Amino acid sequence: MISNEKKRVVVTLTKEVADNLDKIAKQMGLSKSGLITIWVNANGKENEQKK
């Protein structure tokens, strides 16, 4: 089930990590939130398969 409900999350990153996040998101044509969402969902599935 996919929820449309959104929750704002604030994180603190080093300048290098923030720049890399921005660069990768732009290369993929995604927002930073979109990129993080894809990464979290993919890693969540991987972790479930390892159990």
Biopython code that builds the backbone (N, CA, C, O; Angstrom):
import numpy as np
from Bio.PDB.StructureBuilder import StructureBuilder

atoms = [
    (1, "MET", "N", (0.842, -1.171, 0.000)),
    (1, "MET", "CA", (0.000, 0.000, 0.000)),
    (1, "MET", "C", (0.893, 1.242, 0.000)),
    (1, "MET", "O", (1.823, 1.351, 0.800)),
    (2, "ILE", "N", (0.600, 2.169, -0.901)),
    (2, "ILE", "CA", (1.386, 3.392, -0.999)),
    (2, "ILE", "C", (0.560, 4.533, -0.422)),
    (2, "ILE", "O", (-0.589, 4.737, -0.813)),
    (3, "SER", "N", (1.145, 5.264, 0.496)),
    (3, "SER", "CA", (0.457, 6.376, 1.133)),
    (3, "SER", "C", (0.825, 7.682, 0.442)),
    (3, "SER", "O", (1.976, 7.887, 0.056)),
    (4, "ASN", "N", (-0.145, 8.552, 0.293)),
    (4, "ASN", "CA", (0.120, 9.883, -0.241)),
    (4, "ASN", "C", (0.399, 10.870, 0.870)),
    (4, "ASN", "O", (0.725, 12.028, 0.610)),
    (5, "GLU", "N", (0.274, 10.423, 2.103)),
    (5, "GLU", "CA", (0.540, 11.290, 3.237)),
    (5, "GLU", "C", (2.035, 11.571, 3.305)),
    (5, "GLU", "O", (2.853, 10.659, 3.179)),
    (6, "LYS", "N", (2.379, 12.816, 3.501)),
    (6, "LYS", "CA", (3.794, 13.204, 3.548)),
    (6, "LYS", "C", (4.146, 13.700, 4.939)),
    (6, "LYS", "O", (3.305, 14.234, 5.661)),
    (7, "LYS", "N", (5.405, 13.512, 5.296)),
    (7, "LYS", "CA", (5.915, 13.991, 6.575)),
    (7, "LYS", "C", (7.241, 14.686, 6.306)),
    (7, "LYS", "O", (8.115, 14.127, 5.643)),
    (8, "ARG", "N", (7.391, 15.884, 6.809)),
    (8, "ARG", "CA", (8.628, 16.631, 6.620)),
    (8, "ARG", "C", (9.683, 16.096, 7.589)),
    (8, "ARG", "O", (9.418, 15.901, 8.776)),
    (9, "VAL", "N", (10.892, 15.862, 7.052)),
    (9, "VAL", "CA", (12.005, 15.358, 7.844)),
    (9, "VAL", "C", (13.196, 16.279, 7.599)),
    (9, "VAL", "O", (13.494, 16.624, 6.455)),
    (10, "VAL", "N", (13.861, 16.667, 8.653)),
    (10, "VAL", "CA", (15.028, 17.538, 8.531)),
    (10, "VAL", "C", (16.263, 16.722, 8.884)),
    (10, "VAL", "O", (16.311, 16.075, 9.929)),
    (11, "VAL", "N", (17.258, 16.758, 8.008)),
    (11, "VAL", "CA", (18.517, 16.060, 8.266)),
    (11, "VAL", "C", (19.673, 17.043, 8.112)),
    (11, "VAL", "O", (19.555, 18.058, 7.425)),
    (12, "THR", "N", (20.769, 16.735, 8.750)),
    (12, "THR", "CA", (21.970, 17.547, 8.621)),
    (12, "THR", "C", (23.033, 16.697, 7.942)),
    (12, "THR", "O", (23.354, 15.596, 8.391)),
    (13, "LEU", "N", (23.578, 17.234, 6.840)),
    (13, "LEU", "CA", (24.585, 16.530, 6.057)),
    (13, "LEU", "C", (25.813, 17.407, 5.908)),
    (13, "LEU", "O", (25.728, 18.633, 5.984)),
    (14, "THR", "N", (26.953, 16.769, 5.697)),
    (14, "THR", "CA", (28.132, 17.558, 5.368)),
    (14, "THR", "C", (27.901, 18.208, 4.009)),
    (14, "THR", "O", (27.059, 17.748, 3.238)),
    (15, "LYS", "N", (28.631, 19.261, 3.713)),
    (15, "LYS", "CA", (28.498, 19.929, 2.424)),
    (15, "LYS", "C", (28.782, 18.950, 1.291)),
    (15, "LYS", "O", (28.091, 18.965, 0.273)),
    (16, "GLU", "N", (29.780, 18.109, 1.458)),
    (16, "GLU", "CA", (30.140, 17.137, 0.419)),
    (16, "GLU", "C", (28.991, 16.171, 0.148)),
    (16, "GLU", "O", (28.661, 15.918, -1.011)),
    (17, "VAL", "N", (28.385, 15.637, 1.183)),
    (17, "VAL", "CA", (27.287, 14.687, 1.013)),
    (17, "VAL", "C", (26.078, 15.393, 0.399)),
    (17, "VAL", "O", (25.428, 14.845, -0.491)),
    (18, "ALA", "N", (25.776, 16.596, 0.867)),
    (18, "ALA", "CA", (24.644, 17.350, 0.316)),
    (18, "ALA", "C", (24.868, 17.655, -1.158)),
    (18, "ALA", "O", (23.937, 17.554, -1.957)),
    (19, "ASP", "N", (26.088, 18.027, -1.528)),
    (19, "ASP", "CA", (26.404, 18.296, -2.933)),
    (19, "ASP", "C", (26.265, 17.034, -3.778)),
    (19, "ASP", "O", (25.749, 17.085, -4.894)),
    (20, "ASN", "N", (26.723, 15.903, -3.248)),
    (20, "ASN", "CA", (26.607, 14.629, -3.969)),
    (20, "ASN", "C", (25.145, 14.227, -4.135)),
    (20, "ASN", "O", (24.744, 13.750, -5.197)),
    (21, "LEU", "N", (24.364, 14.416, -3.103)),
    (21, "LEU", "CA", (22.939, 14.104, -3.168)),
    (21, "LEU", "C", (22.277, 14.940, -4.261)),
    (21, "LEU", "O", (21.508, 14.417, -5.067)),
    (22, "ASP", "N", (22.572, 16.221, -4.289)),
    (22, "ASP", "CA", (22.007, 17.119, -5.297)),
    (22, "ASP", "C", (22.433, 16.710, -6.707)),
    (22, "ASP", "O", (21.617, 16.692, -7.629)),
    (23, "LYS", "N", (23.712, 16.384, -6.865)),
    (23, "LYS", "CA", (24.252, 16.001, -8.172)),
    (23, "LYS", "C", (23.591, 14.713, -8.686)),
    (23, "LYS", "O", (23.169, 14.645, -9.840)),
    (24, "ILE", "N", (23.506, 13.704, -7.826)),
    (24, "ILE", "CA", (22.916, 12.422, -8.224)),
    (24, "ILE", "C", (21.435, 12.596, -8.564)),
    (24, "ILE", "O", (20.955, 12.045, -9.554)),
    (25, "ALA", "N", (20.715, 13.359, -7.744)),
    (25, "ALA", "CA", (19.287, 13.581, -8.002)),
    (25, "ALA", "C", (19.096, 14.262, -9.351)),
    (25, "ALA", "O", (18.221, 13.870, -10.123)),
    (26, "LYS", "N", (19.901, 15.274, -9.640)),
    (26, "LYS", "CA", (19.789, 15.972, -10.923)),
    (26, "LYS", "C", (20.110, 15.046, -12.085)),
    (26, "LYS", "O", (19.431, 15.085, -13.111)),
    (27, "GLN", "N", (21.139, 14.212, -11.938)),
    (27, "GLN", "CA", (21.507, 13.276, -13.006)),
    (27, "GLN", "C", (20.376, 12.293, -13.298)),
    (27, "GLN", "O", (20.179, 11.882, -14.441)),
    (28, "MET", "N", (19.641, 11.925, -12.261)),
    (28, "MET", "CA", (18.559, 10.954, -12.409)),
    (28, "MET", "C", (17.225, 11.619, -12.727)),
    (28, "MET", "O", (16.227, 10.935, -12.955)),
    (29, "GLY", "N", (17.203, 12.945, -12.744)),
    (29, "GLY", "CA", (15.970, 13.666, -13.026)),
    (29, "GLY", "C", (14.963, 13.588, -11.893)),
    (29, "GLY", "O", (13.754, 13.605, -12.121)),
    (30, "LEU", "N", (15.471, 13.502, -10.665)),
    (30, "LEU", "CA", (14.624, 13.370, -9.482)),
    (30, "LEU", "C", (14.852, 14.533, -8.530)),
    (30, "LEU", "O", (15.865, 15.229, -8.600)),
    (31, "SER", "N", (13.897, 14.723, -7.649)),
    (31, "SER", "CA", (14.130, 15.626, -6.521)),
    (31, "SER", "C", (14.995, 14.881, -5.510)),
    (31, "SER", "O", (15.144, 13.663, -5.597)),
    (32, "LYS", "N", (15.553, 15.597, -4.569)),
    (32, "LYS", "CA", (16.328, 14.937, -3.512)),
    (32, "LYS", "C", (15.422, 14.025, -2.688)),
    (32, "LYS", "O", (15.827, 12.932, -2.294)),
    (33, "SER", "N", (14.202, 14.477, -2.431)),
    (33, "SER", "CA", (13.248, 13.643, -1.697)),
    (33, "SER", "C", (12.918, 12.377, -2.474)),
    (33, "SER", "O", (12.821, 11.290, -1.904)),
    (34, "GLY", "N", (12.747, 12.532, -3.779)),
    (34, "GLY", "CA", (12.456, 11.373, -4.619)),
    (34, "GLY", "C", (13.577, 10.357, -4.605)),
    (34, "GLY", "O", (13.339, 9.153, -4.509)),
    (35, "LEU", "N", (14.810, 10.855, -4.703)),
    (35, "LEU", "CA", (15.973, 9.967, -4.682)),
    (35, "LEU", "C", (16.082, 9.233, -3.348)),
    (35, "LEU", "O", (16.326, 8.027, -3.316)),
    (36, "ILE", "N", (15.904, 9.946, -2.272)),
    (36, "ILE", "CA", (15.978, 9.322, -0.942)),
    (36, "ILE", "C", (14.862, 8.300, -0.772)),
    (36, "ILE", "O", (15.082, 7.232, -0.201)),
    (37, "THR", "N", (13.670, 8.615, -1.261)),
    (37, "THR", "CA", (12.539, 7.683, -1.174)),
    (37, "THR", "C", (12.852, 6.384, -1.908)),
    (37, "THR", "O", (12.614, 5.296, -1.383)),
    (38, "ILE", "N", (13.387, 6.499, -3.122)),
    (38, "ILE", "CA", (13.752, 5.309, -3.897)),
    (38, "ILE", "C", (14.806, 4.501, -3.147)),
    (38, "ILE", "O", (14.699, 3.278, -3.056)),
    (39, "TRP", "N", (15.809, 5.164, -2.616)),
    (39, "TRP", "CA", (16.885, 4.472, -1.906)),
    (39, "TRP", "C", (16.345, 3.751, -0.655)),
    (39, "TRP", "O", (16.677, 2.590, -0.413)),
    (40, "VAL", "N", (15.532, 4.431, 0.115)),
    (40, "VAL", "CA", (14.991, 3.822, 1.342)),
    (40, "VAL", "C", (14.111, 2.626, 0.996)),
    (40, "VAL", "O", (14.216, 1.576, 1.629)),
    (41, "ASN", "N", (13.246, 2.779, -0.004)),
    (41, "ASN", "CA", (12.378, 1.665, -0.396)),
    (41, "ASN", "C", (13.185, 0.480, -0.914)),
    (41, "ASN", "O", (12.887, -0.664, -0.572)),
    (42, "ALA", "N", (14.194, 0.736, -1.724)),
    (42, "ALA", "CA", (15.025, -0.348, -2.264)),
    (42, "ALA", "C", (15.792, -1.052, -1.147)),
    (42, "ALA", "O", (15.869, -2.280, -1.125)),
    (43, "ASN", "N", (16.351, -0.287, -0.233)),
    (43, "ASN", "CA", (17.118, -0.884, 0.856)),
    (43, "ASN", "C", (16.217, -1.601, 1.851)),
    (43, "ASN", "O", (16.628, -2.595, 2.449)),
    (44, "GLY", "N", (15.020, -1.122, 2.034)),
    (44, "GLY", "CA", (14.072, -1.801, 2.912)),
    (44, "GLY", "C", (13.732, -3.172, 2.360)),
    (44, "GLY", "O", (13.646, -4.141, 3.114)),
    (45, "LYS", "N", (13.538, -3.266, 1.044)),
    (45, "LYS", "CA", (13.243, -4.551, 0.416)),
    (45, "LYS", "C", (14.436, -5.492, 0.525)),
    (45, "LYS", "O", (14.264, -6.683, 0.788)),
    (46, "GLU", "N", (15.652, -4.966, 0.324)),
    (46, "GLU", "CA", (16.856, -5.793, 0.445)),
    (46, "GLU", "C", (16.994, -6.333, 1.856)),
    (46, "GLU", "O", (17.318, -7.505, 2.048)),
    (47, "ASN", "N", (16.749, -5.484, 2.843)),
    (47, "ASN", "CA", (16.863, -5.909, 4.238)),
    (47, "ASN", "C", (15.810, -6.963, 4.588)),
    (47, "ASN", "O", (16.088, -7.874, 5.368)),
    (48, "GLU", "N", (14.624, -6.851, 4.030)),
    (48, "GLU", "CA", (13.575, -7.840, 4.287)),
    (48, "GLU", "C", (13.973, -9.200, 3.681)),
    (48, "GLU", "O", (13.694, -10.248, 4.263)),
    (49, "GLN", "N", (14.622, -9.171, 2.517)),
    (49, "GLN", "CA", (15.022, -10.418, 1.869)),
    (49, "GLN", "C", (16.147, -11.113, 2.634)),
    (49, "GLN", "O", (16.279, -12.334, 2.558)),
    (50, "LYS", "N", (16.952, -10.356, 3.364)),
    (50, "LYS", "CA", (18.076, -10.925, 4.116)),
    (50, "LYS", "C", (17.611, -11.617, 5.399)),
    (50, "LYS", "O", (18.337, -12.437, 5.961)),
    (51, "LYS", "N", (16.406, -11.289, 5.860)),
    (51, "LYS", "CA", (15.919, -11.859, 7.124)),
    (51, "LYS", "C", (15.533, -13.301, 6.970)),
    (51, "LYS", "O", (15.103, -13.932, 7.936)),
]
sb = StructureBuilder()
sb.init_structure("model")
sb.init_model(0)
sb.init_chain("A")
sb.init_seg("    ")
for serial, (resi, resn, name, xyz) in enumerate(atoms, 1):
    if name == "N":
        sb.init_residue(resn, " ", resi, " ")
    sb.init_atom(name, np.array(xyz, "f"), 0.0, 1.0, " ", f" {name:<3s}", serial, name[0])
structure = sb.get_structure()
